Structures are given as structure tokens and as C-alpha cells.
């Protein structure tokens, strides 16, 4: 794709009252969430740490890997699960690890929301144990696309990495990344995975979420991916969320600044490192 991305639009939170409907003013429990719901021009995104994203497109609130209630988080989630639950439509899970398919978060969503959970086949038993009703589960399998009304979903192969840039000893072929088409835009969430040849063959990706950690695509392979597919918007993830200890640095420490520094100038202009809780509008 050619040219620079449109000018970055990050919404700052207003003070006081916010309106969820034209002509209606009400006090909201969480103004950050209300900012997302109030956007009517473009597709708003909100990063809540790690791979936890909210996306609102075509009137639906979509989430990836909400992990909002863990003691090892450096800071609480800017939006708690209890406040997301009433308005969440679809929750995509990439794999079973607790920082992605989080038990505490998903128990809340199972009880207090009516959202559909899209999960890899190897997550079904965990989902049932968490109390998610079977009629709210959709099993995703890599390379088997499907539609959820006007949301087109293409599950992708994800091969989990481990320490020292190697493939994880328990990696499997059930984990998923997702290519979503919504609101006329394509969003690529690779999930936790090393770089695969098929990643480099994507075309017309508008939004790429990339994980510059040792157990994912780190710095060099993230740059290879970005330069190959040239997305209009690039968002680093999997950094700055959890307390780092000697045994977990390979997955808790990300390198978003190092990644940006080695990208060519056109890609640097498309690269947006967000603060947790900020709302960015893709146009």
C-alpha cells in the first residue's frame, strides 16, 4: 500500500457529562468507554494492555483477549470488565494462556454480558469450566473463515514462541490469529506467534497489531512483517502491562521503541504507540 496514513486522531477525554444518544445527556460510569461509544465518524480503538483491545465497528463492540484482572498488572485496567460487559458484542480469544484467555475477566463477561466468545478449539474445555454457555461459543479454526452477520472473520495460524526466540515446546496448530473485515477495514491480530511465511503474504491490511517480544516477532521479525505488508496503521502491543521478573521477561518485556527506530520513515509515520485507555480513531 502506498502513501502515508491519514493524520492520527486520538480522542482526549472530555470532562463532565457525556451523551450516548443525540439529545440525551447522562453521567457515565466510565468516560473512556463512553468516548468509544460516542464516535460516529471512523472506527475507534482502545488498548487496555497486553493484547487487550476494544474495537467499535458497524455498531458492534469487539474485543481481543481481554485480560483485565490480574495481580501482576502494573496498573489496573483503565476500563474494568464489569463496565465493558453490558455493551460487548464479540470477544475474540487467540489462545488459552491466562494473559489472553483470562479466567477472572471471562467469568465476569460470562455472567454479566451476552457477548459471543470466539475461541480456538483447544479453549473449549476452559470456556465451559469458566461458566460460558455453549450457545455463546463459536469455535474458530485456522484457515476456516466465517461471517458473524456483517463481520467477516478469517482465523489464521498462530505458532506460539518461547524463550530465546525459539518455538514454544507446547506450541500447537489450534491457536489462532484473526484477520477481521469490519467497517470497510481489515484488521490483522496475529496473536502470540512467531513470524510465519503466510503472514508476509497478506495484502490490503489496514490495521496491524504487532508484538515485539522475544516470544513473538521481537524487533527484526516485526519489522520484516511491517515492511512486507505495509499496513496503514501499526499498533505495538504486549508491552508495559505486567511486572517483570527474571523468569518472565521473554513475554512481559516488549520493545516498541526499538522497533519503531528501525522502520523506514514512511512506516514510522504509520506507527502509533498508545497509552492504555486512550482512544484512537481509524479513518
C-alpha positions as CSV (number, residue, x, y, z in Angstrom):
1,X,0.0,0.0,0.0
2,X,1.3,3.4,-1.0
3,X,1.4,6.8,0.7
4,X,1.3,7.9,4.3
5,X,-1.5,7.1,6.7
6,X,-4.1,9.8,7.5
7,X,-3.3,12.2,10.3
8,X,-3.5,10.4,13.7
9,X,-6.8,11.0,15.5
10,X,-6.6,10.4,19.3
11,X,-9.6,11.5,21.3
12,X,-8.9,13.1,24.6
13,X,-11.4,12.5,27.3
14,X,-13.8,15.4,28.0
15,X,-14.7,16.3,31.5
16,X,-18.2,16.2,32.9
17,X,-21.2,14.8,31.2
18,X,-21.2,12.8,28.0
19,X,-24.0,11.9,25.7
20,X,-24.6,8.4,24.4
21,X,-27.6,9.3,22.2
22,X,-28.4,12.6,20.3
23,X,-30.2,14.9,22.6
24,X,-29.6,12.7,25.7
25,X,-27.1,13.6,28.4
26,X,-26.2,11.3,31.2
27,X,-23.4,10.6,33.6
28,X,-21.4,7.5,32.6
29,X,-19.6,5.2,35.0
30,X,-16.6,5.2,32.7
31,X,-16.0,8.2,30.4
32,X,-13.2,6.3,28.5
33,X,-15.7,3.7,27.3
34,X,-18.3,6.4,26.6
35,X,-15.9,8.2,24.3
36,X,-15.6,5.0,22.3
37,X,-19.3,4.5,22.1
38,X,-19.9,8.1,21.1
39,X,-17.6,8.1,18.0
40,X,-19.7,8.2,14.8
41,X,-17.0,9.0,12.2
42,X,-14.4,6.3,11.8
43,X,-13.6,3.2,13.8
44,X,-12.4,3.8,17.4
45,X,-9.8,1.5,19.0
46,X,-8.8,1.4,22.7
47,X,-5.8,-0.5,24.1
48,X,-6.2,-1.9,27.6
49,X,-2.8,-3.5,27.9
50,X,-1.1,-6.7,26.5
51,X,-3.3,-7.9,23.7
52,X,-6.5,-6.5,25.2
53,X,-8.2,-4.3,22.6
54,X,-11.7,-2.8,22.1
55,X,-12.8,-2.0,18.6
56,X,-16.1,-0.5,17.7
57,X,-17.2,-1.0,14.1
58,X,-20.6,-1.1,12.4
59,X,-22.4,-0.6,15.6
60,X,-20.6,-3.6,17.4
61,X,-18.2,-3.5,20.2
62,X,-15.5,-6.1,19.6
63,X,-12.7,-7.2,21.9
64,X,-9.5,-9.2,21.7
65,X,-8.0,-11.2,24.6
66,X,-9.4,-9.1,27.5
67,X,-7.1,-9.7,30.5
68,X,-8.2,-7.0,32.9
69,X,-8.0,-8.6,36.4
70,X,-4.5,-9.9,37.2
71,X,-2.4,-9.2,40.3
72,X,0.7,-8.9,38.1
73,X,-0.6,-6.0,36.1
74,X,1.4,-2.9,36.8
75,X,-1.8,-0.8,36.7
76,X,-5.5,-1.6,36.8
77,X,-7.2,-1.7,33.5
78,X,-8.5,1.7,32.5
79,X,-11.9,0.1,31.9
80,X,-12.9,-2.8,34.1
81,X,-14.7,-5.9,32.7
82,X,-17.9,-5.1,34.7
83,X,-18.3,-1.9,32.7
84,X,-17.5,-3.4,29.3
85,X,-19.8,-6.4,29.8
86,X,-23.2,-4.7,29.1
87,X,-22.1,-3.3,25.8
88,X,-19.7,-6.0,24.5
89,X,-20.9,-8.0,21.4
90,X,-18.0,-10.3,20.4
91,X,-14.9,-11.4,22.4
92,X,-12.1,-13.0,20.3
93,X,-9.6,-15.2,22.1
94,X,-6.3,-16.2,20.5
95,X,-5.2,-19.0,22.8
96,X,-5.6,-20.4,26.3
97,X,-2.8,-18.7,28.3
98,X,-4.1,-16.7,31.2
99,X,-2.8,-13.3,30.0
100,X,-5.0,-13.8,26.9
101,X,-7.9,-16.1,27.9
102,X,-8.1,-14.7,31.4
103,X,-10.3,-16.6,33.9
104,X,-11.3,-13.7,36.2
105,X,-12.2,-11.4,33.3
106,X,-14.1,-14.0,31.3
107,X,-16.1,-15.2,34.3
108,X,-17.4,-11.6,34.6
109,X,-18.2,-11.5,30.9
110,X,-19.9,-14.8,31.0
111,X,-22.1,-13.7,33.9
112,X,-22.7,-10.0,33.1
113,X,-22.7,-9.8,29.3
114,X,-24.4,-11.5,26.4
115,X,-21.3,-11.4,24.2
116,X,-20.3,-14.2,21.9
117,X,-16.9,-15.8,22.6
118,X,-14.9,-16.8,19.5
119,X,-12.3,-19.3,20.7
120,X,-9.8,-21.8,19.3
121,X,-11.0,-25.4,19.6
122,X,-8.4,-26.2,22.4
123,X,-10.0,-23.5,24.6
124,X,-13.5,-25.1,24.7
125,X,-13.0,-27.0,27.9
126,X,-11.6,-24.0,29.7
127,X,-14.6,-21.9,28.5
128,X,-17.0,-24.4,29.9
129,X,-15.2,-24.5,33.2
130,X,-15.4,-20.7,33.4
131,X,-19.2,-20.9,33.0
132,X,-19.5,-19.6,29.5
133,X,-22.7,-21.1,28.0
134,X,-22.1,-23.3,25.0
135,X,-24.6,-21.3,22.9
136,X,-22.3,-18.3,23.3
137,X,-19.2,-20.1,22.0
138,X,-18.1,-20.1,18.4
139,X,-15.1,-22.4,17.6
140,X,-12.5,-20.8,15.3
141,X,-10.2,-23.0,13.3
142,X,-7.2,-21.6,11.4
143,X,-7.9,-21.2,7.7
144,X,-11.6,-21.7,8.1
145,X,-13.3,-18.3,7.5
146,X,-16.8,-17.4,8.6
147,X,-19.1,-14.5,9.0
148,X,-20.8,-13.0,12.1
149,X,-23.5,-11.0,10.4
150,X,-21.6,-8.3,8.6
151,X,-18.3,-9.1,10.3
152,X,-16.0,-11.3,8.2
153,X,-13.6,-13.4,10.2
154,X,-10.5,-15.3,8.8
155,X,-8.8,-17.2,11.6
156,X,-5.1,-17.5,11.0
157,X,-2.4,-20.0,12.0
158,X,-0.5,-18.9,15.1
159,X,2.6,-20.8,16.3
160,X,3.5,-19.7,19.8
161,X,7.1,-18.7,20.6
162,X,9.1,-19.3,23.7
163,X,12.4,-18.2,25.3
164,X,15.5,-17.4,23.2
165,X,13.4,-16.8,20.1
166,X,12.5,-20.4,19.7
167,X,9.1,-22.0,19.1
168,X,7.4,-22.9,22.4
169,X,7.7,-26.6,23.3
170,X,3.9,-26.7,23.8
171,X,3.0,-24.8,20.6
172,X,0.1,-26.3,18.7
173,X,-1.9,-25.9,15.5
174,X,-5.1,-24.8,17.2
175,X,-4.2,-21.4,18.4
176,X,-5.5,-18.5,16.3
177,X,-4.7,-15.1,14.9
178,X,-7.6,-13.2,13.3
179,X,-8.0,-11.2,10.1
180,X,-11.2,-9.2,10.6
181,X,-13.0,-7.2,8.0
182,X,-15.3,-4.6,9.5
183,X,-16.4,-1.2,8.5
184,X,-14.5,-1.5,5.2
185,X,-11.2,-2.0,7.0
186,X,-9.0,-5.1,7.5
187,X,-7.6,-5.7,11.0
188,X,-4.8,-8.3,11.5
189,X,-4.3,-9.6,15.0
190,X,-1.7,-12.3,14.7
191,X,-2.0,-13.4,18.3
192,X,1.0,-14.9,20.1
193,X,3.1,-16.3,17.3
194,X,6.5,-16.3,15.7
195,X,6.7,-14.9,12.2
196,X,5.2,-17.3,9.6
197,X,5.6,-17.1,5.8
198,X,1.9,-16.7,5.4
199,X,2.0,-13.5,7.4
200,X,4.1,-12.0,4.7
201,X,1.6,-12.8,2.0
202,X,-1.3,-10.6,3.4
203,X,-2.4,-7.7,1.2
204,X,-4.5,-4.7,1.8
205,X,-4.2,-4.9,5.6
206,X,-5.3,-1.5,7.1
207,X,-4.5,-2.1,10.8
208,X,-1.8,-4.4,12.1
209,X,-1.3,-5.2,15.8
210,X,2.3,-6.3,16.3
211,X,4.0,-7.9,19.4
212,X,7.7,-7.0,19.6
213,X,8.6,-9.5,22.3
214,X,11.1,-12.3,22.4
215,X,8.4,-15.0,22.3
216,X,6.6,-13.3,19.4
217,X,8.1,-11.5,16.4
218,X,10.5,-9.4,18.5
219,X,12.1,-6.4,16.7
220,X,13.7,-7.7,13.5
221,X,10.8,-10.0,12.5
222,X,8.2,-7.4,13.4
223,X,10.0,-5.0,11.1
224,X,10.1,-7.7,8.3
225,X,6.3,-8.2,8.7
226,X,5.6,-4.4,8.7
227,X,7.7,-3.8,5.6
228,X,6.2,-6.7,3.8
229,X,2.6,-5.8,4.2
230,X,2.8,-2.0,4.7
231,X,-0.3,-1.5,6.8
232,X,-1.9,1.9,7.0
233,X,-1.9,1.8,10.8
234,X,0.6,-0.1,13.1
235,X,-0.1,-0.6,16.8
236,X,2.5,-2.3,19.1
237,X,1.1,-4.5,21.9
238,X,2.3,-7.0,24.5
239,X,4.4,-4.4,26.4
240,X,4.2,-2.3,29.6
241,X,1.4,-4.3,31.2
242,X,2.9,-6.7,33.7
243,X,5.6,-6.7,36.4
244,X,8.8,-8.0,35.0
245,X,10.8,-10.7,36.8
246,X,13.8,-12.7,35.7
247,X,11.8,-15.7,34.6
248,X,9.1,-13.8,32.6
249,X,11.0,-11.1,30.7
250,X,10.7,-13.1,27.4
251,X,7.0,-12.4,27.4
252,X,6.4,-9.3,29.7
253,X,9.1,-7.0,28.2
254,X,8.3,-5.6,24.8
255,X,10.5,-3.4,22.6
256,X,8.1,-1.0,20.8
257,X,10.5,1.9,20.7
258,X,13.4,-0.2,19.3
259,X,11.0,-1.5,16.7
260,X,10.0,2.0,15.6
261,X,13.6,3.1,15.4
262,X,14.5,0.6,12.7
263,X,11.5,1.2,10.5
264,X,11.7,3.3,7.3
265,X,10.3,6.8,7.7
266,X,7.0,6.1,5.9
267,X,6.3,3.2,8.3
268,X,7.3,5.3,11.3
269,X,4.6,7.8,10.4
270,X,2.0,5.0,10.5
271,X,3.3,3.6,13.8
272,X,1.2,4.5,16.9
273,X,2.3,3.6,20.4
274,X,-0.7,4.1,22.6
275,X,-1.2,4.7,26.2
276,X,-3.5,2.3,27.9
277,X,-7.0,3.7,27.8
278,X,-6.5,6.2,25.0
279,X,-9.0,6.1,22.1
280,X,-7.6,6.2,18.6
281,X,-9.9,6.6,15.6
282,X,-9.1,4.8,12.3
283,X,-10.5,6.7,9.3
